[in-house]
Amino acid sequence: MAPRKLSDSDKQQITSIYCQPGETTSTLAKKFGISSSTVSRVLKQMLPDNEYAKLMKWKRSGERGSFPLKDSDVVDQLSSK
């Protein structure tokens, strides 16, 4: 079976959903029928390096504290599409 091709809309959804508490690369991989590494690649492509780093730090901390990208123009743009 050929790998699933993700649309731009899929990539935007993946990024937007991942920014929510409780979502992991594994949960998104299952939802979209792709691998966890593909989810990680999408996130790296969709977010600027500094915002990707903030998001990963927040996720690895157990999502404690405030959401690091709440004022991000990138996430706002993704959410409005």
Contacts in CASP RR format, 6 or more apart in sequence:
PFRMAT RR
TARGET T0000
AUTHOR 0000-0000-0000
METHOD contacts of the structure
MODEL  1
MAPRKLSDSDKQQITSIYCQPGETTSTLAKKFGISSSTVSRVLKQMLPDN
EYAKLMKWKRSGERGSFPLKDSDVVDQLSSK
3 34 0 8 1.000
4 32 0 8 1.000
4 33 0 8 1.000
4 34 0 8 1.000
6 14 0 8 1.000
6 32 0 8 1.000
6 34 0 8 1.000
6 38 0 8 1.000
6 42 0 8 1.000
9 81 0 8 1.000
10 32 0 8 1.000
11 42 0 8 1.000
11 45 0 8 1.000
11 46 0 8 1.000
12 46 0 8 1.000
12 78 0 8 1.000
12 81 0 8 1.000
14 28 0 8 1.000
14 32 0 8 1.000
14 39 0 8 1.000
14 42 0 8 1.000
14 43 0 8 1.000
14 46 0 8 1.000
15 42 0 8 1.000
15 43 0 8 1.000
15 46 0 8 1.000
15 47 0 8 1.000
15 75 0 8 1.000
15 78 0 8 1.000
16 75 0 8 1.000
16 78 0 8 1.000
16 79 0 8 1.000
17 23 0 8 1.000
17 28 0 8 1.000
17 31 0 8 1.000
18 24 0 8 1.000
18 25 0 8 1.000
18 28 0 8 1.000
18 39 0 8 1.000
18 43 0 8 1.000
18 55 0 8 1.000
19 55 0 8 1.000
19 67 0 8 1.000
19 69 0 8 1.000
19 75 0 8 1.000
21 63 0 8 1.000
21 67 0 8 1.000
22 63 0 8 1.000
24 59 0 8 1.000
25 36 0 8 1.000
25 37 0 8 1.000
25 39 0 8 1.000
25 40 0 8 1.000
25 43 0 8 1.000
26 36 0 8 1.000
28 34 0 8 1.000
28 39 0 8 1.000
29 35 0 8 1.000
29 36 0 8 1.000
29 38 0 8 1.000
29 39 0 8 1.000
32 39 0 8 1.000
43 52 0 8 1.000
43 55 0 8 1.000
44 52 0 8 1.000
46 74 0 8 1.000
46 78 0 8 1.000
47 55 0 8 1.000
47 74 0 8 1.000
48 74 0 8 1.000
51 68 0 8 1.000
51 69 0 8 1.000
51 72 0 8 1.000
51 74 0 8 1.000
51 75 0 8 1.000
54 68 0 8 1.000
54 69 0 8 1.000
55 68 0 8 1.000
55 69 0 8 1.000
57 68 0 8 1.000
58 65 0 8 1.000
58 67 0 8 1.000
58 68 0 8 1.000
69 75 0 8 1.000
END
